[in-house]
Amino acid sequence: GLDNFRFLLSDPYYLASFKTTIFFSTAVSAASMGIGLYLAALADRLIKGAGVYQTLLIWPYAIAPAIAGVLWLFLFNGNIGLVSYYLKGVGYDWNHTLDGDQAMFLVVLASSWGRISYNFLFFLAGLQAIPKSIIEAAAIDGASFWRRFLTIVIPLLSPITFFLLVVNIV
């Protein structure tokens, strides 16, 4: 009956893996969605060279996950990694194979990097779909940039944000 579930929910290894999974999903979703929205807001405001910036921001999405994993492994390798070399130069001993917190940071960083482009695409499409007349009317009424962003843009992006949150967590 329910003995299997009682055993599972009392097992410390299962509970630890459950907490790790929740932390990983939350950290990757928050980081990639936050950075994706920030970059989309910047790209939406650009006029000159917007196509170039958008293309550069979409590139990480085109890289296969296996290749991206190898790239991050080489960058942070304790012996030959470029980033770990510079970290050792400033006095920080980086070795993600021995330190679980560093390994989690690296996995969250690499996963977030791969998701930023996907989130950027959807947020940029959502920002471009918002009628500029609404934002201009709020600006004429004296609303600051942040006030317009928080009271107009964020609510209008809520369906896209919900969709991305579900997709990122899954």
C-alpha positions in Angstrom: 0.0 0.0 0.0 1.4 3.3 1.2 4.5 1.8 2.9 6.6 2.5 -0.1 5.7 6.2 0.0 6.3 6.3 3.8 9.7 4.8 3.3 10.5 7.2 0.4 9.5 10.3 2.3 11.5 9.3 5.3 14.7 8.4 3.3 17.2 11.2 3.8 18.9 10.6 0.4 15.6 11.1 -1.4 14.8 14.2 0.6 18.2 15.6 -0.2 17.9 14.9 -3.9 14.4 16.5 -3.8 15.8 19.6 -2.2 18.7 19.7 -4.7 16.2 19.4 -7.6 14.0 22.2 -6.3 17.0 24.4 -5.8 18.4 23.7 -9.3 15.0 24.3 -11.0 14.4 27.5 -9.1 17.9 28.9 -9.6 18.0 28.1 -13.3 14.5 29.5 -13.9 15.0 32.7 -12.0 18.5 33.4 -13.4 17.6 32.6 -17.1 14.2 34.4 -17.0 15.6 37.5 -15.2 18.6 37.8 -17.6 16.4 37.0 -20.6 13.9 39.7 -19.7 16.7 42.2 -19.0 18.4 41.5 -22.4 15.0 41.6 -24.2 14.2 45.0 -22.7 17.6 46.3 -23.8 17.2 44.9 -27.3 13.7 46.3 -27.6 15.0 49.8 -26.8 17.8 49.6 -29.3 17.4 51.2 -32.7 20.7 51.0 -34.4 22.1 47.5 -34.9 19.2 45.8 -33.2 19.3 42.8 -35.6 23.0 42.2 -34.8 22.4 42.2 -31.0 19.4 40.0 -31.4 21.4 37.5 -33.5 24.3 37.5 -31.0 21.9 36.9 -28.1 20.2 33.9 -29.9 23.4 32.1 -30.7 23.7 30.1 -27.4 20.3 28.5 -28.2 21.7 27.1 -31.4 24.6 25.3 -29.7 23.8 21.7 -28.9 23.7 20.9 -25.2 26.4 18.3 -25.4 28.8 20.8 -27.0 27.9 23.4 -24.5 28.6 21.0 -21.7 32.0 20.2 -23.1 32.7 24.0 -23.6 31.8 24.7 -19.9 33.9 21.7 -18.8 36.9 23.0 -20.6 36.5 26.5 -19.3 36.2 25.4 -15.7 38.6 22.4 -15.7 40.8 22.5 -12.7 44.0 21.8 -14.7 43.6 23.4 -18.1 40.5 25.6 -17.7 40.8 29.2 -18.6 38.4 30.5 -16.0 39.9 28.3 -13.2 43.4 29.5 -14.2 42.3 33.2 -13.7 40.5 32.3 -10.5 43.7 30.7 -9.1 45.5 33.8 -10.2 43.4 35.9 -7.9 43.7 33.4 -5.0 40.5 31.4 -5.3 41.0 27.6 -5.5 38.4 26.3 -8.1 37.8 22.6 -8.3 34.3 21.7 -9.0 35.1 18.0 -8.9 35.8 18.2 -5.1 33.4 20.9 -4.0 29.7 20.2 -4.3 28.8 23.9 -4.1 31.1 24.8 -6.9 29.7 22.0 -9.0 26.1 23.1 -8.4 27.1 26.7 -9.2 28.7 25.5 -12.5 25.7 23.4 -13.5 23.3 26.2 -12.7 25.4 28.7 -14.6 25.7 26.4 -17.7 22.0 25.5 -17.7 21.0 29.2 -17.3 23.3 30.2 -20.1 21.6 27.7 -22.4 18.1 28.9 -21.4 18.7 32.7 -21.6 18.3 32.7 -25.4 15.0 30.8 -25.4 13.6 33.2 -22.7 15.0 36.2 -24.6 13.2 35.2 -27.8 9.8 35.0 -26.1 10.2 38.1 -24.0 11.4 40.1 -27.0 8.4 39.0 -29.0 6.1 39.9 -26.1 7.7 43.3 -25.7 7.4 44.1 -29.4 3.7 43.1 -29.2 2.9 45.7 -26.5 1.3 48.8 -28.1 3.8 51.7 -27.8 0.8 54.1 -27.5 0.1 52.7 -24.0 3.6 53.2 -22.8 3.8 56.7 -24.4 0.5 57.7 -22.7 2.0 56.7 -19.4 5.1 58.6 -20.1 3.1 61.7 -21.0 1.2 61.3 -17.7 4.6 61.5 -15.9 5.3 57.8 -15.1 9.0 57.0 -14.8 10.6 54.2 -16.8 10.4 51.8 -13.8 6.8 52.7 -13.0 5.9 52.1 -16.7 7.8 48.8 -16.7 6.3 47.5 -13.4 2.7 48.6 -14.0 2.3 48.2 -17.7 5.0 46.0 -19.2 5.2 43.3 -16.5 1.4 42.7 -16.4 1.2 42.5 -20.2 4.0 40.0 -20.2 2.4 37.8 -17.5 1.1 35.1 -19.9 4.5 34.8 -21.5 6.2 34.8 -18.1 3.9 32.0 -16.9 4.5 29.9 -20.0 8.3 30.4 -19.6 8.2 29.6 -15.9 6.4 26.3 -16.6 8.8 25.4 -19.5 11.9 26.3 -17.5 10.8 24.3 -14.5 10.0 21.3 -16.6 
